Amino acid sequence: MANRLAIIGGGTLARAIAEQYSGDVQIYAHGVFDIADQAQCDQLVPELAAYDAVIITAGEISNDNWSMWMTNTIGPCYLVGQLNDVARDQRIIVVSSYAARWTSWPDVTVARLTYNQSKRATSEFVQGLVQRGSANQLTVVEPSAFQSPMSGHRGATAEDMATQVIGVLENPMHVITVVVK
């Protein structure tokens, strides 16, 4: 397992991972780091490259479609792409969403469609990096709903989801969809 872990995002899942992880953890939460800010991403990449593993949990569901694209797709994809070019033998896990698998249905709201498609684009980008080849272990995790403000506190516990994500650190794979009821 990796020893030094950086977590991007400060929500429920990030905190649950940090509580369960047995190594050194640094959380880069909103307010300290804004994943939607390119300059902040550029500034953070050299620091992140020194970690054994990086987990990106940043995500947003709201009525602000611009912000969702920036937080759920542009920022994470940019950060992973930059980090992938400078880090070696690092484990990089991007937490997407099971919503990436089923993105639309009749009368879906534009906000929900934006969230689902933004998560799908992130999943596809990471898979594209895997297919092109990398000196790092890249994984995208697509969890089902877990108890957090984003899900209305429905679904599996955040602790159960954190256990699954930490399991990926211990047993890397490229794509994993986690559905926990």
C-alpha positions as CSV (number, residue, x, y, z in Angstrom):
1,M,0.0,0.0,0.0
2,A,1.1,3.6,-0.6
3,N,2.5,5.4,2.4
4,R,1.9,9.1,1.7
5,L,-1.5,10.0,0.4
6,A,-2.9,13.3,-0.9
7,I,-6.7,13.6,-1.2
8,I,-8.1,16.4,-3.4
9,G,-11.6,17.4,-2.1
10,G,-12.7,17.8,1.5
11,G,-16.2,16.2,1.4
12,T,-17.7,13.2,3.2
13,L,-15.8,10.6,1.2
14,A,-12.4,12.4,1.5
15,R,-12.8,12.6,5.3
16,A,-13.8,8.9,5.6
17,I,-10.8,7.8,3.5
18,A,-8.5,10.0,5.7
19,E,-10.0,8.4,8.9
20,Q,-9.4,4.9,7.6
21,Y,-6.1,5.3,5.9
22,S,-3.1,4.0,8.0
23,G,-0.4,6.2,6.4
24,D,0.3,9.9,6.2
25,V,-2.6,11.8,4.7
26,Q,-2.9,15.4,3.4
27,I,-6.3,16.7,2.4
28,Y,-6.5,19.6,-0.1
29,A,-10.1,20.7,0.5
30,H,-12.0,23.5,-1.1
31,G,-11.1,26.7,0.7
32,V,-7.4,25.6,0.7
33,F,-7.3,24.4,-2.9
34,D,-9.8,25.1,-5.8
35,I,-9.6,22.3,-8.4
36,A,-11.4,24.6,-10.9
37,D,-8.5,27.1,-10.8
38,Q,-5.8,26.2,-13.4
39,A,-3.1,28.3,-11.7
40,Q,-3.7,26.5,-8.4
41,C,-3.6,23.1,-10.2
42,D,-0.3,24.1,-11.9
43,Q,1.1,25.2,-8.5
44,L,0.1,22.0,-6.7
45,V,1.3,19.5,-9.3
46,P,5.0,19.4,-8.1
47,E,3.9,18.9,-4.5
48,L,1.4,16.2,-5.4
49,A,4.1,14.4,-7.5
50,A,6.0,13.7,-4.2
51,Y,3.1,11.6,-2.8
52,D,2.9,7.8,-3.3
53,A,-0.8,8.2,-4.1
54,V,-3.3,10.9,-5.0
55,I,-7.1,10.4,-4.7
56,I,-9.3,13.0,-6.3
57,T,-12.7,13.0,-4.7
58,A,-13.8,16.6,-5.7
59,G,-17.3,16.7,-7.0
60,E,-20.3,18.9,-7.1
61,I,-24.0,18.6,-8.0
62,S,-25.9,21.9,-8.2
63,N,-27.9,24.1,-10.5
64,D,-24.7,25.9,-11.6
65,N,-23.8,23.9,-14.8
66,W,-20.6,25.9,-15.4
67,S,-19.3,25.2,-11.9
68,M,-20.1,21.5,-12.2
69,W,-18.2,21.1,-15.5
70,M,-15.2,22.9,-13.9
71,T,-15.3,20.9,-10.6
72,N,-16.3,17.5,-11.9
73,T,-14.4,17.4,-15.3
74,I,-12.1,20.2,-16.3
75,G,-10.2,20.5,-13.0
76,P,-9.8,16.8,-12.3
77,C,-8.9,15.9,-15.9
78,Y,-6.4,18.8,-16.1
79,L,-4.8,17.8,-12.8
80,V,-4.6,14.1,-13.6
81,G,-3.1,14.9,-17.1
82,Q,-0.5,17.2,-15.6
83,L,0.3,14.9,-12.7
84,N,0.6,11.9,-15.1
85,D,3.3,13.7,-17.1
86,V,5.5,14.5,-14.0
87,A,4.9,11.7,-11.5
88,R,6.3,8.1,-11.8
89,D,5.1,5.0,-10.1
90,Q,2.3,6.8,-8.4
91,R,-1.2,5.6,-7.8
92,I,-3.8,8.1,-9.0
93,I,-7.4,7.3,-8.2
94,V,-10.2,9.5,-9.6
95,V,-13.6,9.1,-7.9
96,S,-16.2,9.6,-10.6
97,S,-19.8,8.4,-10.1
98,Y,-22.0,5.5,-11.1
99,A,-24.1,8.2,-12.7
100,A,-21.5,8.1,-15.5
101,R,-23.0,4.8,-16.7
102,W,-26.6,6.0,-17.1
103,T,-26.6,9.6,-18.0
104,S,-30.1,10.5,-19.3
105,W,-33.8,9.6,-19.3
106,P,-37.0,11.4,-20.3
107,D,-37.4,14.7,-18.5
108,V,-34.1,14.6,-16.8
109,T,-33.2,18.1,-15.6
110,V,-30.3,19.9,-17.3
111,A,-28.5,20.1,-14.0
112,R,-28.7,16.3,-13.4
113,L,-27.7,15.7,-17.1
114,T,-24.7,18.0,-16.6
115,Y,-23.6,16.2,-13.4
116,N,-24.0,12.8,-15.1
117,Q,-22.2,13.8,-18.3
118,S,-19.4,15.6,-16.4
119,K,-18.7,12.5,-14.4
120,R,-18.8,10.4,-17.6
121,A,-16.3,12.6,-19.3
122,T,-14.0,12.3,-16.4
123,S,-14.2,8.5,-16.4
124,E,-13.6,8.4,-20.1
125,F,-10.6,10.7,-19.8
126,V,-8.9,8.6,-17.2
127,Q,-9.6,5.5,-19.2
128,G,-8.0,7.2,-22.2
129,L,-4.9,7.9,-20.2
130,V,-4.8,4.2,-19.3
131,Q,-5.1,3.1,-22.9
132,R,-2.3,5.5,-24.1
133,G,0.0,4.1,-21.4
134,S,1.3,5.6,-18.2
135,A,4.2,5.2,-15.8
136,N,1.6,5.5,-13.1
137,Q,-1.2,3.3,-11.9
138,L,-4.4,5.1,-12.9
139,T,-7.8,4.1,-11.7
140,V,-11.3,5.5,-11.9
141,V,-13.8,4.5,-9.3
142,E,-17.5,5.0,-10.0
143,P,-19.3,4.6,-6.7
144,S,-23.1,4.4,-6.3
145,A,-24.8,6.8,-4.0
146,F,-23.4,7.0,-0.5
147,Q,-24.5,9.0,2.5
148,S,-23.4,12.6,2.0
149,P,-25.0,16.0,1.5
150,M,-24.7,15.4,-2.3
151,S,-26.9,12.3,-2.1
152,G,-29.4,13.6,0.5
153,H,-27.7,11.2,2.9
154,R,-29.0,8.2,1.0
155,G,-27.2,5.0,0.0
156,A,-24.3,3.1,1.5
157,T,-22.2,4.6,4.3
158,A,-19.3,6.8,3.4
159,E,-17.2,4.5,5.5
160,D,-18.1,1.5,3.3
161,M,-17.2,3.5,0.2
162,A,-13.9,4.6,1.7
163,T,-13.1,1.0,2.4
164,Q,-13.6,0.2,-1.3
165,V,-11.4,3.1,-2.4
166,I,-8.6,2.1,0.0
167,G,-9.0,-1.4,-1.4
168,V,-8.1,-0.1,-4.8
169,L,-4.9,1.4,-3.3
170,E,-4.0,-2.1,-2.1
171,N,-5.1,-3.9,-5.2
172,P,-4.9,-1.5,-8.2
173,M,-7.1,-1.9,-11.2
174,H,-8.0,0.5,-14.0
175,V,-11.7,0.9,-13.8
176,I,-14.0,-0.2,-11.0
177,T,-17.7,0.5,-10.6
178,V,-18.8,0.1,-6.9
179,V,-22.5,-0.5,-6.3
180,V,-23.2,-0.8,-2.6
181,K,-26.8,-1.1,-1.4
